[in-house]
Amino acid sequence: MILSFLIAKINFDRYNVYMRVLIIFNHPAPYKVNAFNELAKFVDLTVLFERTKAKDRPDSFYASNEYKFNYLFLKDGYFGKEGSLSNNVRKYIKKHQQEFDVILMNGYSHLAELKAIKYMSKHHIKFGLLINGGVVKKESCFKRKYKTSYISKASYYLSRS
């Protein structure tokens, strides 16, 4: 995210123009909301949250969230602890893609995210993946190829580390 801060700041300083950014994220974890609040100082930020909270987190985990950016919550399709099965991410992108200069996907592990990535790839919509880091672990050849096929569809990748 640091790179995106720098690019946005340079654009704002040089052209006095805010970049319009859409981030698709699974739930509003406080540490991410804080990062989004900082990013929103330099870009016109909209965050589309797939769900209001992770299933394994208490409401108190989210109590301190103060949103200083545009945000929306999907209302259906919750699956597992943090995922979504909804078509609403894809539908939102289809309807609003022209409103944004940059689209960033937080992940590729939930069905809603996979549907959105497939849609954007099919329609030649450039998007980036936010990578939180990861651990290389043994996995089946099928799983590795499946993940690689989705990860490789992104036009660019951003990482905090």
KOLMAR-929975 format. One record per residue: residue in one letter; x, y, z of N, C-alpha, C, O, CB in turn. Coordinates in Angstrom, 1 decimal. Glycine has a CB too. Example, Ala and Ser with C-alpha at 12.3 -4.5 7.8 and 13.67 -1.06 7.14 Angstrom:
A; 13.2; -5.7; 7.8; 12.3; -4.5; 7.8; 13.2; -3.3; 7.8; 14.2; -3.3; 8.5; 11.3; -4.5; 9.0
S; 12.8; -2.2; 7.1; 13.7; -1.1; 7.1; 12.9; 0.0; 7.9; 13.4; 1.1; 8.0; 14.1; -0.6; 5.7
***
This chain:
M; 0.8; -1.2; 0.0; 0.0; 0.0; 0.0; 0.8; 1.3; 0.0; 0.4; 2.3; -0.4; -0.9; 0.0; 1.2
I; 2.1; 1.2; 0.5; 2.9; 2.3; 0.5; 3.2; 2.9; -0.9; 3.1; 4.1; -1.0; 4.3; 2.0; 1.2
L; 3.4; 2.0; -1.9; 3.5; 2.5; -3.2; 2.3; 3.3; -3.7; 2.5; 4.3; -4.3; 3.8; 1.3; -4.2
S; 1.1; 2.8; -3.4; -0.1; 3.5; -3.8; -0.2; 4.8; -3.2; -0.7; 5.8; -3.8; -1.3; 2.6; -3.5
F; 0.2; 4.9; -1.9; 0.2; 6.2; -1.2; 1.1; 7.2; -2.0; 0.7; 8.3; -2.2; 0.7; 6.0; 0.3
L; 2.3; 6.7; -2.3; 3.3; 7.6; -3.0; 2.8; 8.1; -4.4; 2.9; 9.2; -4.7; 4.6; 6.9; -3.2
I; 2.2; 7.1; -5.1; 1.7; 7.5; -6.4; 0.6; 8.5; -6.3; 0.5; 9.5; -7.0; 1.2; 6.2; -7.2
A; -0.3; 8.2; -5.4; -1.5; 9.1; -5.2; -1.0; 10.5; -4.7; -1.6; 11.5; -5.2; -2.5; 8.5; -4.2
K; -0.1; 10.5; -3.8; 0.4; 11.8; -3.3; 1.1; 12.6; -4.5; 0.9; 13.8; -4.6; 1.4; 11.6; -2.2
I; 1.9; 11.9; -5.3; 2.6; 12.6; -6.4; 1.5; 13.2; -7.4; 1.6; 14.3; -7.8; 3.5; 11.6; -7.1
N; 0.5; 12.4; -7.7; -0.5; 12.8; -8.6; -1.3; 14.0; -8.0; -1.6; 15.0; -8.7; -1.5; 11.7; -8.9
F; -1.6; 14.0; -6.7; -2.3; 15.0; -6.1; -1.5; 16.3; -6.0; -1.9; 17.4; -6.4; -2.8; 14.7; -4.7
D; -0.2; 16.2; -5.6; 0.7; 17.3; -5.6; 0.9; 18.0; -6.9; 0.9; 19.2; -7.1; 2.0; 16.9; -5.0
R; 1.1; 17.1; -7.9; 1.4; 17.6; -9.3; 0.2; 18.2; -10.0; 0.3; 19.2; -10.6; 2.1; 16.5; -10.1
Y; -0.9; 17.4; -9.9; -2.0; 17.8; -10.8; -3.3; 18.3; -10.0; -4.3; 18.7; -10.5; -2.4; 16.6; -11.6
N; -3.2; 18.2; -8.6; -4.3; 18.5; -7.8; -5.5; 17.7; -8.1; -6.7; 18.2; -8.1; -4.6; 20.0; -7.9
V; -5.3; 16.4; -8.4; -6.4; 15.5; -8.9; -6.3; 14.3; -8.0; -5.3; 13.7; -7.8; -6.3; 15.2; -10.4
Y; -7.5; 13.9; -7.5; -7.6; 12.7; -6.7; -7.8; 11.5; -7.7; -8.7; 11.5; -8.6; -8.7; 12.8; -5.7
M; -7.0; 10.4; -7.5; -7.2; 9.2; -8.2; -8.5; 8.5; -7.6; -8.6; 8.5; -6.3; -6.0; 8.2; -8.1
R; -9.3; 7.9; -8.4; -10.5; 7.2; -7.9; -10.2; 5.7; -7.8; -9.9; 5.1; -8.7; -11.7; 7.5; -8.8
V; -10.2; 5.2; -6.5; -9.8; 3.9; -6.2; -10.9; 3.1; -5.6; -11.6; 3.6; -4.7; -8.6; 3.9; -5.3
L; -11.1; 1.9; -6.1; -12.1; 0.9; -5.5; -11.2; -0.2; -5.0; -10.4; -0.8; -5.7; -13.1; 0.4; -6.6
I; -11.5; -0.6; -3.7; -10.9; -1.7; -3.1; -12.0; -2.7; -2.7; -12.9; -2.3; -2.0; -10.0; -1.3; -1.8
I; -11.8; -3.9; -3.0; -12.8; -5.0; -2.6; -12.1; -5.7; -1.5; -11.0; -6.3; -1.7; -13.2; -5.9; -3.8
F; -12.7; -5.8; -0.3; -12.1; -6.3; 0.9; -13.2; -7.2; 1.6; -14.4; -6.9; 1.5; -11.6; -5.2; 1.8
N; -12.8; -8.2; 2.3; -13.7; -9.1; 2.9; -14.5; -8.6; 4.1; -15.7; -8.7; 4.1; -13.1; -10.4; 3.3
H; -13.8; -8.0; 5.0; -14.5; -7.4; 6.2; -13.7; -6.2; 6.8; -12.4; -6.2; 6.5; -14.7; -8.5; 7.3
P; -14.3; -5.3; 7.5; -13.6; -4.1; 7.9; -12.7; -4.3; 9.2; -13.1; -3.7; 10.2; -14.6; -3.0; 8.2
A; -11.7; -5.0; 9.1; -10.8; -5.2; 10.2; -10.2; -3.8; 10.6; -9.8; -3.0; 9.7; -9.6; -6.2; 9.9
P; -10.2; -3.5; 11.9; -9.8; -2.1; 12.3; -8.4; -1.7; 11.7; -8.3; -0.5; 11.3; -9.7; -2.0; 13.8
Y; -7.4; -2.5; 11.7; -6.1; -2.1; 11.2; -6.2; -1.8; 9.7; -5.4; -0.9; 9.2; -5.1; -3.2; 11.4
K; -7.1; -2.5; 9.0; -7.2; -2.1; 7.5; -8.0; -0.8; 7.4; -7.7; 0.0; 6.5; -7.9; -3.3; 6.8
V; -9.0; -0.6; 8.2; -9.8; 0.6; 8.1; -8.9; 1.8; 8.4; -9.0; 2.8; 7.7; -11.0; 0.6; 9.2
N; -8.0; 1.7; 9.4; -7.0; 2.7; 9.6; -6.1; 3.0; 8.4; -5.9; 4.1; 8.1; -6.1; 2.3; 10.8
A; -5.7; 1.9; 7.7; -4.8; 2.1; 6.5; -5.7; 2.8; 5.4; -5.2; 3.6; 4.7; -4.3; 0.7; 6.0
F; -6.9; 2.4; 5.3; -7.8; 3.0; 4.3; -8.0; 4.4; 4.6; -8.1; 5.3; 3.7; -9.1; 2.2; 4.2
N; -8.2; 4.8; 5.8; -8.4; 6.2; 6.2; -7.2; 7.0; 5.8; -7.3; 8.1; 5.3; -8.6; 6.3; 7.7
E; -6.0; 6.5; 6.0; -4.8; 7.2; 5.6; -4.7; 7.3; 4.0; -4.4; 8.4; 3.5; -3.5; 6.5; 6.1
L; -5.0; 6.3; 3.3; -5.0; 6.3; 1.9; -6.1; 7.3; 1.3; -5.8; 8.0; 0.3; -5.3; 4.9; 1.3
A; -7.2; 7.4; 2.0; -8.3; 8.3; 1.6; -7.9; 9.8; 1.7; -8.5; 10.7; 1.1; -9.5; 8.1; 2.4
K; -6.8; 10.1; 2.3; -6.3; 11.5; 2.4; -5.7; 11.9; 1.0; -5.6; 13.1; 0.7; -5.2; 11.6; 3.4
F; -5.4; 10.9; 0.2; -4.7; 11.1; -1.1; -5.5; 10.7; -2.3; -5.1; 11.0; -3.4; -3.4; 10.5; -1.1
V; -6.5; 9.9; -2.1; -7.3; 9.4; -3.2; -8.8; 9.5; -2.9; -9.1; 9.6; -1.7; -6.9; 7.9; -3.6
D; -9.6; 9.4; -3.9; -11.1; 9.3; -3.7; -11.3; 7.8; -3.6; -11.4; 7.1; -4.6; -11.9; 10.0; -4.9
L; -11.4; 7.3; -2.3; -11.5; 5.9; -2.0; -12.9; 5.4; -1.7; -13.6; 6.0; -1.0; -10.6; 5.6; -0.9
T; -13.2; 4.3; -2.4; -14.4; 3.5; -2.1; -14.0; 2.1; -1.7; -13.2; 1.5; -2.5; -15.4; 3.5; -3.3
V; -14.5; 1.6; -0.6; -14.2; 0.2; -0.3; -15.5; -0.6; -0.2; -16.4; -0.2; 0.4; -13.5; 0.1; 1.1
L; -15.5; -1.7; -1.0; -16.7; -2.6; -1.0; -16.3; -3.8; -0.1; -15.5; -4.6; -0.5; -17.0; -3.0; -2.5
F; -17.0; -3.8; 1.0; -16.8; -4.9; 2.0; -17.7; -6.1; 1.6; -18.9; -5.8; 1.5; -16.9; -4.5; 3.4
E; -17.2; -7.3; 1.6; -18.0; -8.4; 1.3; -19.0; -8.8; 2.4; -20.0; -9.4; 2.2; -17.2; -9.6; 0.9
R; -18.6; -8.4; 3.6; -19.5; -8.7; 4.8; -19.2; -7.7; 5.9; -18.1; -7.1; 5.9; -19.2; -10.2; 5.3
T; -20.1; -7.6; 6.8; -19.9; -6.6; 7.9; -18.9; -7.0; 9.0; -18.3; -6.2; 9.6; -21.2; -6.4; 8.6
K; -18.7; -8.4; 9.1; -17.7; -8.8; 10.1; -17.4; -10.3; 9.8; -18.1; -11.0; 9.2; -18.3; -8.7; 11.5
A; -16.2; -10.7; 10.3; -15.8; -12.1; 10.2; -16.6; -12.8; 11.3; -16.9; -12.3; 12.4; -14.3; -12.2; 10.4
K; -17.0; -14.1; 10.9; -17.8; -14.9; 11.8; -17.2; -15.1; 13.2; -17.8; -15.3; 14.2; -18.2; -16.2; 11.1
D; -15.8; -15.2; 13.2; -15.1; -15.6; 14.4; -14.6; -14.4; 15.2; -13.8; -14.5; 16.1; -14.0; -16.5; 14.1
R; -15.1; -13.2; 14.9; -14.7; -12.0; 15.6; -15.9; -11.4; 16.4; -17.0; -11.4; 15.8; -14.1; -10.9; 14.6
P; -15.7; -10.9; 17.6; -16.8; -10.3; 18.3; -17.1; -8.9; 17.8; -16.3; -8.3; 17.2; -16.5; -10.2; 19.9
D; -18.3; -8.4; 18.0; -18.7; -7.1; 17.6; -17.7; -6.0; 18.1; -17.5; -5.0; 17.5; -20.1; -6.8; 18.0
S; -17.2; -6.3; 19.3; -16.3; -5.3; 19.9; -15.0; -5.1; 19.1; -14.4; -4.0; 19.2; -15.9; -5.8; 21.3
F; -14.6; -6.1; 18.3; -13.5; -6.0; 17.5; -13.6; -4.8; 16.5; -12.6; -4.2; 16.1; -13.2; -7.3; 16.7
Y; -14.8; -4.6; 16.1; -15.1; -3.5; 15.1; -15.6; -2.2; 15.7; -15.8; -1.3; 14.9; -16.2; -4.1; 14.1
A; -15.8; -2.1; 17.0; -16.4; -1.0; 17.6; -15.7; 0.3; 17.4; -16.4; 1.4; 17.3; -16.5; -1.3; 19.1
S; -14.4; 0.3; 17.3; -13.7; 1.6; 17.1; -13.5; 2.1; 15.7; -12.9; 3.1; 15.5; -12.3; 1.4; 17.7
N; -14.1; 1.3; 14.8; -14.0; 1.7; 13.4; -14.6; 3.1; 13.1; -15.8; 3.3; 13.4; -14.6; 0.7; 12.5
E; -13.8; 4.0; 12.5; -14.3; 5.3; 12.0; -13.9; 5.4; 10.6; -12.7; 5.4; 10.2; -13.7; 6.5; 12.9
Y; -14.9; 5.4; 9.7; -14.7; 5.4; 8.3; -14.5; 6.8; 7.7; -15.5; 7.6; 7.8; -15.8; 4.6; 7.6
K; -13.4; 7.1; 7.1; -13.2; 8.4; 6.5; -13.0; 8.2; 5.0; -12.3; 8.9; 4.3; -11.9; 9.1; 7.0
F; -13.8; 7.3; 4.4; -13.8; 7.0; 3.0; -15.2; 6.5; 2.7; -16.0; 6.1; 3.6; -12.7; 5.9; 2.6
N; -15.5; 6.4; 1.4; -16.8; 5.8; 1.0; -16.7; 4.3; 1.1; -15.7; 3.7; 0.9; -17.1; 6.2; -0.5
Y; -17.8; 3.7; 1.6; -17.8; 2.3; 1.8; -19.2; 1.7; 1.6; -20.2; 2.4; 1.8; -17.3; 1.9; 3.2
L; -19.3; 0.5; 1.3; -20.5; -0.3; 1.1; -20.3; -1.7; 1.7; -19.2; -2.2; 1.6; -21.0; -0.3; -0.4
F; -21.4; -2.2; 2.2; -21.4; -3.6; 2.7; -22.3; -4.4; 1.8; -23.5; -4.0; 1.5; -21.8; -3.7; 4.2
L; -21.9; -5.6; 1.4; -22.8; -6.5; 0.7; -23.7; -7.1; 1.7; -23.3; -7.2; 2.9; -22.0; -7.6; -0.1
K; -24.9; -7.4; 1.3; -25.9; -7.9; 2.3; -26.2; -9.4; 2.3; -27.0; -9.8; 3.1; -27.2; -7.1; 2.1
D; -25.6; -10.1; 1.4; -26.0; -11.5; 1.3; -24.8; -12.4; 0.9; -23.7; -11.8; 0.5; -27.1; -11.7; 0.3
G; -25.0; -13.7; 0.9; -24.0; -14.6; 0.4; -22.9; -14.9; 1.4; -21.8; -15.4; 0.9; -23.4; -14.1; -0.8
Y; -23.0; -14.6; 2.7; -21.9; -14.9; 3.6; -21.6; -16.4; 3.6; -22.5; -17.3; 3.5; -22.3; -14.5; 5.0
F; -20.3; -16.7; 3.6; -19.9; -18.1; 3.6; -18.7; -18.3; 4.5; -17.7; -17.5; 4.3; -19.6; -18.6; 2.2
G; -18.7; -19.3; 5.4; -17.5; -19.5; 6.2; -17.2; -18.3; 7.2; -18.1; -17.6; 7.5; -16.3; -19.7; 5.3
K; -16.0; -18.2; 7.6; -15.6; -17.2; 8.6; -15.6; -15.8; 8.0; -15.9; -14.8; 8.6; -14.3; -17.5; 9.2
E; -15.1; -15.7; 6.7; -14.8; -14.4; 6.1; -15.3; -14.3; 4.7; -15.2; -13.2; 4.1; -13.4; -14.1; 6.2
G; -15.7; -15.3; 4.1; -16.0; -15.3; 2.7; -17.4; -14.9; 2.3; -18.3; -14.7; 3.1; -15.7; -16.7; 2.1
S; -17.6; -14.9; 1.0; -18.9; -14.6; 0.4; -19.1; -15.4; -0.9; -18.1; -15.6; -1.6; -19.0; -13.0; 0.1
L; -20.3; -15.8; -1.1; -20.7; -16.5; -2.3; -21.4; -15.5; -3.3; -21.7; -16.0; -4.4; -21.5; -17.7; -2.0
S; -21.6; -14.3; -2.9; -22.5; -13.4; -3.6; -22.0; -13.0; -5.0; -20.8; -13.0; -5.3; -22.6; -12.2; -2.8
N; -22.9; -12.7; -5.9; -22.6; -12.2; -7.2; -22.5; -10.7; -7.2; -22.2; -10.0; -8.2; -23.6; -12.6; -8.3
N; -22.7; -10.1; -6.0; -22.8; -8.6; -5.9; -21.5; -7.9; -6.1; -21.5; -6.8; -6.6; -23.3; -8.3; -4.5
V; -20.4; -8.5; -5.9; -19.1; -7.9; -6.2; -19.0; -7.7; -7.7; -18.7; -6.6; -8.2; -17.9; -8.7; -5.6
R; -19.2; -8.8; -8.4; -19.2; -8.8; -9.9; -20.2; -7.7; -10.4; -19.9; -7.0; -11.3; -19.4; -10.2; -10.4
K; -21.4; -7.7; -9.9; -22.4; -6.8; -10.3; -22.0; -5.4; -10.1; -22.2; -4.5; -10.9; -23.8; -7.1; -9.6
Y; -21.4; -5.1; -8.9; -21.0; -3.7; -8.6; -19.9; -3.3; -9.6; -20.0; -2.2; -10.1; -20.5; -3.7; -7.1
I; -18.9; -4.1; -9.8; -17.9; -3.8; -10.8; -18.5; -3.6; -12.2; -18.1; -2.6; -12.8; -16.8; -4.9; -10.8
K; -19.4; -4.4; -12.6; -20.0; -4.3; -13.9; -20.7; -2.9; -14.0; -20.6; -2.3; -15.1; -21.0; -5.4; -14.2
K; -21.4; -2.5; -13.0; -22.2; -1.3; -13.0; -21.3; 0.0; -12.9; -21.6; 1.0; -13.4; -23.2; -1.3; -12.0
H; -20.2; -0.1; -12.1; -19.5; 1.1; -11.7; -18.0; 1.1; -12.1; -17.3; 2.1; -11.7; -19.5; 1.2; -10.2
Q; -17.6; 0.2; -12.9; -16.2; 0.2; -13.3; -15.6; 1.5; -13.9; -14.5; 1.8; -13.7; -15.9; -1.0; -14.3
Q; -16.5; 2.2; -14.7; -16.0; 3.4; -15.3; -15.8; 4.5; -14.3; -15.2; 5.5; -14.7; -17.1; 3.8; -16.3
E; -16.3; 4.4; -13.1; -16.1; 5.4; -12.1; -14.8; 5.4; -11.4; -14.4; 6.3; -10.7; -17.2; 5.3; -11.1
F; -13.9; 4.4; -11.7; -12.7; 4.2; -10.9; -11.5; 4.2; -11.9; -11.6; 3.6; -13.0; -12.8; 2.9; -10.1
D; -10.4; 4.7; -11.4; -9.1; 4.7; -12.1; -8.4; 3.4; -11.8; -7.6; 2.9; -12.6; -8.2; 5.9; -11.8
V; -8.6; 2.9; -10.6; -7.9; 1.7; -10.1; -8.9; 0.8; -9.3; -9.7; 1.3; -8.5; -6.7; 2.1; -9.2
I; -8.8; -0.5; -9.6; -9.6; -1.5; -8.9; -8.6; -2.4; -8.2; -7.7; -3.0; -8.9; -10.6; -2.2; -9.8
L; -8.7; -2.6; -6.9; -7.8; -3.5; -6.2; -8.7; -4.6; -5.5; -9.6; -4.3; -4.8; -7.0; -2.7; -5.2
M; -8.3; -5.8; -5.7; -8.9; -7.0; -5.1; -8.0; -7.4; -3.9; -6.8; -7.5; -4.0; -9.1; -8.2; -6.1
N; -8.6; -7.6; -2.8; -7.8; -8.1; -1.6; -7.5; -9.5; -1.7; -6.5; -10.0; -1.1; -8.6; -7.8; -0.3
G; -8.3; -10.3; -2.4; -8.0; -11.7; -2.4; -8.5; -12.5; -3.6; -9.1; -11.9; -4.5; -8.5; -12.3; -1.1
Y; -8.3; -13.8; -3.5; -8.8; -14.6; -4.6; -9.2; -16.0; -4.1; -9.2; -17.0; -4.8; -7.7; -14.8; -5.7
S; -9.6; -16.0; -2.8; -9.9; -17.3; -2.2; -11.4; -17.5; -1.9; -11.8; -18.7; -1.7; -9.2; -17.4; -0.9
H; -12.2; -16.5; -2.1; -13.6; -16.7; -1.9; -14.3; -16.6; -3.2; -13.8; -16.0; -4.2; -14.2; -15.6; -0.9
L; -15.5; -17.3; -3.3; -16.2; -17.4; -4.6; -16.5; -16.0; -5.1; -16.5; -15.8; -6.4; -17.4; -18.2; -4.4
A; -17.0; -15.1; -4.3; -17.3; -13.7; -4.8; -16.1; -13.1; -5.5; -16.2; -12.4; -6.5; -17.8; -12.9; -3.6
E; -14.9; -13.2; -4.9; -13.7; -12.7; -5.4; -13.3; -13.4; -6.7; -12.9; -12.7; -7.7; -12.5; -12.8; -4.4
L; -13.5; -14.7; -6.8; -13.1; -15.4; -8.0; -14.1; -15.0; -9.1; -13.6; -14.9; -10.3; -13.2; -16.9; -7.7
K; -15.3; -14.9; -8.8; -16.3; -14.4; -9.9; -15.9; -13.0; -10.4; -16.0; -12.8; -11.6; -17.7; -14.4; -9.3
A; -15.5; -12.1; -9.5; -15.2; -10.8; -9.9; -13.9; -10.8; -10.8; -13.8; -10.1; -11.8; -14.9; -9.9; -8.7
I; -12.9; -11.6; -10.4; -11.7; -11.7; -11.1; -11.9; -12.3; -12.5; -11.4; -11.8; -13.5; -10.6; -12.6; -10.4
K; -12.8; -13.3; -12.6; -13.1; -13.9; -13.9; -13.8; -12.9; -14.8; -13.5; -12.8; -16.0; -14.0; -15.2; -13.6
Y; -14.8; -12.1; -14.2; -15.5; -11.1; -14.9; -14.5; -10.1; -15.5; -14.6; -9.7; -16.7; -16.6; -10.5; -14.1
M; -13.7; -9.5; -14.6; -12.8; -8.5; -15.0; -11.8; -9.0; -16.1; -11.4; -8.3; -17.0; -12.0; -7.9; -13.8
S; -11.3; -10.2; -15.9; -10.4; -10.8; -16.9; -11.1; -10.9; -18.3; -10.5; -10.6; -19.3; -9.9; -12.1; -16.4
K; -12.3; -11.5; -18.2; -13.1; -11.7; -19.5; -13.3; -10.4; -20.2; -13.4; -10.4; -21.5; -14.4; -12.4; -19.1
H; -13.6; -9.3; -19.5; -13.9; -8.0; -20.1; -12.7; -7.0; -20.1; -12.9; -5.8; -20.3; -15.0; -7.4; -19.3
H; -11.5; -7.6; -19.9; -10.3; -6.8; -20.1; -10.3; -5.6; -19.2; -9.8; -4.5; -19.6; -10.1; -6.4; -21.5
I; -10.8; -5.7; -18.0; -10.7; -4.7; -17.0; -9.5; -4.9; -16.1; -9.3; -5.9; -15.5; -12.0; -4.7; -16.1
K; -8.6; -3.9; -16.1; -7.4; -4.0; -15.4; -7.7; -3.9; -13.9; -8.5; -3.1; -13.4; -6.3; -2.9; -15.8
F; -7.0; -4.8; -13.1; -7.2; -4.7; -11.7; -5.9; -5.2; -11.0; -5.0; -5.8; -11.7; -8.4; -5.6; -11.2
G; -5.7; -4.9; -9.8; -4.6; -5.3; -9.0; -5.0; -6.2; -7.9; -6.1; -6.2; -7.4; -3.8; -4.1; -8.5
L; -4.0; -6.9; -7.4; -4.2; -7.8; -6.2; -3.4; -7.2; -5.0; -2.2; -6.9; -5.2; -3.8; -9.2; -6.4
L; -4.0; -7.0; -3.9; -3.4; -6.6; -2.7; -2.9; -7.9; -2.0; -3.7; -8.8; -1.7; -4.3; -5.8; -1.7
I; -1.6; -8.0; -1.8; -1.0; -9.2; -1.3; -0.6; -8.9; 0.2; 0.2; -8.0; 0.4; 0.2; -9.8; -2.1
N; -1.1; -9.7; 1.1; -0.7; -9.5; 2.5; 0.5; -10.3; 2.9; 0.8; -10.4; 4.1; -1.9; -9.8; 3.4
G; 1.1; -10.9; 2.0; 2.2; -11.8; 2.3; 1.7; -13.2; 2.2; 0.6; -13.5; 1.9; 2.8; -11.5; 3.7
G; 2.6; -14.1; 2.5; 2.1; -15.5; 2.5; 3.2; -16.5; 2.8; 4.4; -16.1; 2.9; 1.6; -15.8; 1.1
V; 2.8; -17.7; 3.0; 3.8; -18.7; 3.3; 3.7; -19.8; 2.2; 2.6; -20.2; 1.9; 3.5; -19.3; 4.7
V; 4.8; -20.1; 1.7; 4.8; -21.2; 0.7; 4.6; -22.5; 1.4; 5.4; -22.8; 2.3; 6.2; -21.1; -0.2
K; 3.6; -23.2; 1.0; 3.4; -24.5; 1.6; 3.1; -25.5; 0.5; 2.8; -25.2; -0.6; 2.2; -24.4; 2.6
K; 3.3; -26.8; 0.9; 3.0; -27.9; -0.1; 1.5; -27.9; -0.4; 0.7; -27.9; 0.5; 3.5; -29.2; 0.4
E; 1.2; -28.0; -1.7; -0.2; -28.1; -2.1; -0.2; -29.0; -3.3; 0.8; -29.1; -4.0; -0.8; -26.8; -2.3
S; -1.3; -29.5; -3.7; -1.5; -30.3; -4.8; -1.2; -29.5; -6.1; -1.3; -28.3; -6.1; -2.9; -31.0; -4.9
C; -0.8; -30.2; -7.1; -0.5; -29.6; -8.4; -1.8; -28.9; -8.9; -1.7; -27.8; -9.5; -0.1; -30.7; -9.5
F; -2.9; -29.5; -8.8; -4.2; -28.9; -9.2; -4.4; -27.6; -8.5; -4.8; -26.6; -9.1; -5.4; -29.9; -8.9
K; -4.3; -27.6; -7.2; -4.5; -26.4; -6.4; -3.5; -25.3; -6.8; -4.0; -24.1; -6.9; -4.4; -26.7; -4.9
R; -2.3; -25.6; -7.0; -1.3; -24.6; -7.4; -1.6; -24.0; -8.7; -1.6; -22.8; -8.9; 0.1; -25.3; -7.4
K; -2.0; -24.9; -9.7; -2.4; -24.4; -11.0; -3.6; -23.5; -11.0; -3.7; -22.5; -11.6; -2.6; -25.6; -12.0
Y; -4.6; -23.9; -10.2; -5.8; -23.2; -10.0; -5.6; -21.8; -9.4; -6.1; -20.8; -10.0; -6.8; -24.0; -9.1
K; -4.8; -21.7; -8.4; -4.4; -20.4; -7.8; -3.7; -19.6; -8.7; -4.0; -18.4; -8.9; -3.6; -20.6; -6.5
T; -2.7; -20.2; -9.4; -1.9; -19.4; -10.3; -2.7; -18.9; -11.5; -2.4; -17.7; -11.9; -0.8; -20.3; -10.9
S; -3.7; -19.6; -11.9; -4.5; -19.1; -13.0; -5.3; -17.8; -12.6; -5.4; -16.9; -13.5; -5.5; -20.2; -13.5
Y; -5.7; -17.7; -11.4; -6.4; -16.5; -10.9; -5.4; -15.4; -10.6; -5.7; -14.2; -10.9; -7.3; -16.8; -9.7
I; -4.4; -15.7; -9.9; -3.4; -14.7; -9.5; -2.8; -14.1; -10.7; -2.5; -12.9; -10.7; -2.3; -15.4; -8.6
S; -2.5; -14.8; -11.8; -1.9; -14.3; -13.0; -2.8; -13.4; -13.8; -2.3; -12.7; -14.7; -1.4; -15.4; -13.8
K; -4.0; -13.3; -13.5; -5.0; -12.5; -14.3; -4.8; -11.0; -13.9; -5.2; -10.1; -14.6; -6.4; -12.9; -14.0
A; -4.2; -10.7; -12.7; -4.1; -9.3; -12.2; -3.1; -8.6; -13.1; -2.1; -9.2; -13.6; -3.6; -9.3; -10.8
S; -3.3; -7.3; -13.3; -2.4; -6.4; -14.0; -1.2; -6.0; -13.2; -0.2; -5.7; -13.8; -3.2; -5.2; -14.6
Y; -1.4; -5.9; -11.9; -0.3; -5.5; -11.0; -0.6; -6.0; -9.6; -1.7; -6.5; -9.3; -0.2; -3.9; -11.0
Y; 0.4; -6.0; -8.8; 0.3; -6.5; -7.4; 0.9; -5.5; -6.4; 2.0; -4.9; -6.7; 1.1; -7.9; -7.3
L; 0.2; -5.3; -5.3; 0.7; -4.4; -4.3; 0.9; -5.2; -3.0; 0.0; -6.0; -2.6; -0.2; -3.2; -4.1
S; 2.0; -5.0; -2.3; 2.2; -5.6; -1.0; 2.7; -4.6; 0.0; 3.3; -3.7; -0.3; 3.2; -6.8; -1.2
R; 2.3; -4.9; 1.3; 2.7; -4.0; 2.4; 4.2; -4.3; 2.7; 4.9; -3.4; 3.2; 1.8; -4.2; 3.6
S; 4.7; -5.4; 2.5; 6.0; -5.8; 2.9; 7.0; -5.5; 1.8; 8.2; -5.7; 2.0; 6.2; -7.2; 3.3
***
